[in-house]
Amino acid sequence: MKVGVLGTGVVGQAIATRLVQLGHEVCMGARNSDNEKARAFEKQFLPKGTSGTFSDAAAFGELLFNCTNGAGALDALKAAGEANLAGKVLIDISNPLDFSNGFPPSMLTPSTDSLAEQVQRAFPRCLVVKSLNTVTAKLMVEPQSLSSGNHDMFMAGNDAGAKAKVKELLQSFGWKHIVDVGDITGARGLEMYLPLWVRLYGQFQTATFNVKVVR
Amino acid sequence: MKVGVLGTGVVGQAIATRLVQLGHEVCMGARNSDNEKARAFEKQFLPKGTSGTFSDAAAFGELLFNCTNGAGALDALKAAGEANLAGKVLIDISNPLDFSNGFPPSMLTPSTDSLAEQVQRAFPRCLVVKSLNTVTAKLMVEPQSLSSGNHDMFMAGNDAGAKAKVKELLQSFGWKHIVDVGDITGARGLEMYLPLWVRLYGQFQTATFNVKVVR
């Protein structure tokens, strides 16, 4: 499958690399076409891995990942272009956290909204699915590296077909337990979980942890 | 131990009943001294269980539980009286959820604050520990009824001695895994977890679930 990965940070690198390793063709998009990290990805993975602008990556992909940081996500997606998002599944990983006043971070969105909903409203023809935002980058793509994958991934989105595609992709990453929390308003819970995640990270001094729902 | 339980709802009843069963003396407090549910508790559990106003319960207890609802918590604690809270451990279970606009609920506090911090600021001589707010009432007091207790309880608070007392009490309820997330600002994460909890509740159609941290 052709996949566009928007963002060149730790998350974008992890997602794009894993996708190439699984045999997909991946275009990593950045604000500018001369982004050094995107170029390095391309250099390492050509011909399966290429790079370009947000717009190039969005045009390339049949399925897209938003791996930009929360504060810049909407601008990055505007740069990607509405027409390039239309009709495509977008897996939104970004978290609307504000670290500008230090630790602990606050949320950039009120509790009556979420970044994923803002994205869905801004691009109504895009099929937004919130997922993967509740774990560190390495676990997103190698869930089995922790407790044989015996922990949970969540997802939220309005379109059942889009969620089925995301579920299949997550399973190809190694996720065994995927909990659908309903429509895109469920992203509020997934994003507001982050302040707890950040505290646990601080206490454990490692990001390699996740939660398992026991019932 | 003498314990004051503020609140007569499902949470207050579960906590007060369990405490009496464990041999403690419990006064259940309500806004008015003629509260029917508090009277019924007293009738069932005299002499170990008694009832009164918020002020009566707070004066009675060496240790206190805030089991009021989030919207009314600060008023209930003001009615309990600053002098009756001073120097005592207060386990704050209440969640600042606003269901006035339906489902999903929003938070009554911004992400830069929490109800537990508001309580701690309003009553600086009280030793506030946030805990138990992340599970349904039955699991608070009978954690072993789910998966042999193989799931986690969180707590946050400024005073190490107070948290040690709370940990001991939680262990007497059956909690085996208690994760300290640091000072009282950690309550933000514990409270902002609720929107996810509410979504999971909606999807599972049961409140009998919890999370286990895998690491």
HADDOCK unambig.tbl for C-alpha pairs under 7 A between the chains (distance, minus, plus):
assign (segid A and resid 106 and name CA) (segid B and resid 111 and name CA) 5.25 0.50 0.50
assign (segid A and resid 106 and name CA) (segid B and resid 112 and name CA) 5.51 0.50 0.50
assign (segid A and resid 107 and name CA) (segid B and resid 111 and name CA) 5.82 0.50 0.50
assign (segid A and resid 111 and name CA) (segid B and resid 106 and name CA) 5.25 0.50 0.50
assign (segid A and resid 111 and name CA) (segid B and resid 107 and name CA) 5.81 0.50 0.50
assign (segid A and resid 112 and name CA) (segid B and resid 106 and name CA) 5.49 0.50 0.50
assign (segid A and resid 146 and name CA) (segid B and resid 215 and name CA) 6.84 0.50 0.50
assign (segid A and resid 151 and name CA) (segid B and resid 214 and name CA) 6.80 0.50 0.50
assign (segid A and resid 181 and name CA) (segid B and resid 199 and name CA) 5.89 0.50 0.50
assign (segid A and resid 181 and name CA) (segid B and resid 200 and name CA) 6.22 0.50 0.50
assign (segid A and resid 181 and name CA) (segid B and resid 203 and name CA) 6.24 0.50 0.50
assign (segid A and resid 186 and name CA) (segid B and resid 199 and name CA) 6.54 0.50 0.50
assign (segid A and resid 188 and name CA) (segid B and resid 195 and name CA) 6.93 0.50 0.50
assign (segid A and resid 189 and name CA) (segid B and resid 193 and name CA) 6.84 0.50 0.50
assign (segid A and resid 189 and name CA) (segid B and resid 195 and name CA) 4.61 0.50 0.50
assign (segid A and resid 189 and name CA) (segid B and resid 196 and name CA) 3.88 0.50 0.50
assign (segid A and resid 190 and name CA) (segid B and resid 196 and name CA) 6.14 0.50 0.50
assign (segid A and resid 192 and name CA) (segid B and resid 192 and name CA) 5.45 0.50 0.50
assign (segid A and resid 192 and name CA) (segid B and resid 193 and name CA) 6.28 0.50 0.50
assign (segid A and resid 193 and name CA) (segid B and resid 189 and name CA) 6.85 0.50 0.50
assign (segid A and resid 193 and name CA) (segid B and resid 192 and name CA) 6.29 0.50 0.50
assign (segid A and resid 193 and name CA) (segid B and resid 193 and name CA) 5.01 0.50 0.50
assign (segid A and resid 193 and name CA) (segid B and resid 196 and name CA) 6.93 0.50 0.50
assign (segid A and resid 195 and name CA) (segid B and resid 188 and name CA) 6.94 0.50 0.50
assign (segid A and resid 195 and name CA) (segid B and resid 189 and name CA) 4.60 0.50 0.50
assign (segid A and resid 196 and name CA) (segid B and resid 189 and name CA) 3.89 0.50 0.50
assign (segid A and resid 196 and name CA) (segid B and resid 190 and name CA) 6.15 0.50 0.50
assign (segid A and resid 196 and name CA) (segid B and resid 193 and name CA) 6.95 0.50 0.50
assign (segid A and resid 199 and name CA) (segid B and resid 181 and name CA) 5.91 0.50 0.50
assign (segid A and resid 199 and name CA) (segid B and resid 186 and name CA) 6.54 0.50 0.50
assign (segid A and resid 200 and name CA) (segid B and resid 181 and name CA) 6.22 0.50 0.50
assign (segid A and resid 203 and name CA) (segid B and resid 181 and name CA) 6.27 0.50 0.50
assign (segid A and resid 208 and name CA) (segid B and resid 215 and name CA) 6.36 0.50 0.50
assign (segid A and resid 209 and name CA) (segid B and resid 213 and name CA) 6.94 0.50 0.50
assign (segid A and resid 209 and name CA) (segid B and resid 214 and name CA) 5.55 0.50 0.50
assign (segid A and resid 209 and name CA) (segid B and resid 215 and name CA) 4.39 0.50 0.50
assign (segid A and resid 210 and name CA) (segid B and resid 213 and name CA) 5.83 0.50 0.50
assign (segid A and resid 210 and name CA) (segid B and resid 214 and name CA) 5.33 0.50 0.50
assign (segid A and resid 210 and name CA) (segid B and resid 215 and name CA) 6.67 0.50 0.50
assign (segid A and resid 211 and name CA) (segid B and resid 211 and name CA) 5.95 0.50 0.50
assign (segid A and resid 211 and name CA) (segid B and resid 212 and name CA) 5.42 0.50 0.50
assign (segid A and resid 211 and name CA) (segid B and resid 213 and name CA) 4.44 0.50 0.50
assign (segid A and resid 211 and name CA) (segid B and resid 214 and name CA) 5.57 0.50 0.50
assign (segid A and resid 212 and name CA) (segid B and resid 211 and name CA) 5.42 0.50 0.50
assign (segid A and resid 212 and name CA) (segid B and resid 212 and name CA) 5.14 0.50 0.50
assign (segid A and resid 212 and name CA) (segid B and resid 213 and name CA) 6.35 0.50 0.50
assign (segid A and resid 212 and name CA) (segid B and resid 214 and name CA) 6.68 0.50 0.50
assign (segid A and resid 213 and name CA) (segid B and resid 209 and name CA) 6.94 0.50 0.50
assign (segid A and resid 213 and name CA) (segid B and resid 210 and name CA) 5.83 0.50 0.50
assign (segid A and resid 213 and name CA) (segid B and resid 211 and name CA) 4.45 0.50 0.50
assign (segid A and resid 213 and name CA) (segid B and resid 212 and name CA) 6.36 0.50 0.50
assign (segid A and resid 214 and name CA) (segid B and resid 151 and name CA) 6.81 0.50 0.50
assign (segid A and resid 214 and name CA) (segid B and resid 209 and name CA) 5.55 0.50 0.50
assign (segid A and resid 214 and name CA) (segid B and resid 210 and name CA) 5.33 0.50 0.50
assign (segid A and resid 214 and name CA) (segid B and resid 211 and name CA) 5.57 0.50 0.50
assign (segid A and resid 214 and name CA) (segid B and resid 212 and name CA) 6.69 0.50 0.50
assign (segid A and resid 215 and name CA) (segid B and resid 146 and name CA) 6.82 0.50 0.50
assign (segid A and resid 215 and name CA) (segid B and resid 208 and name CA) 6.35 0.50 0.50
assign (segid A and resid 215 and name CA) (segid B and resid 209 and name CA) 4.38 0.50 0.50
assign (segid A and resid 215 and name CA) (segid B and resid 210 and name CA) 6.66 0.50 0.50
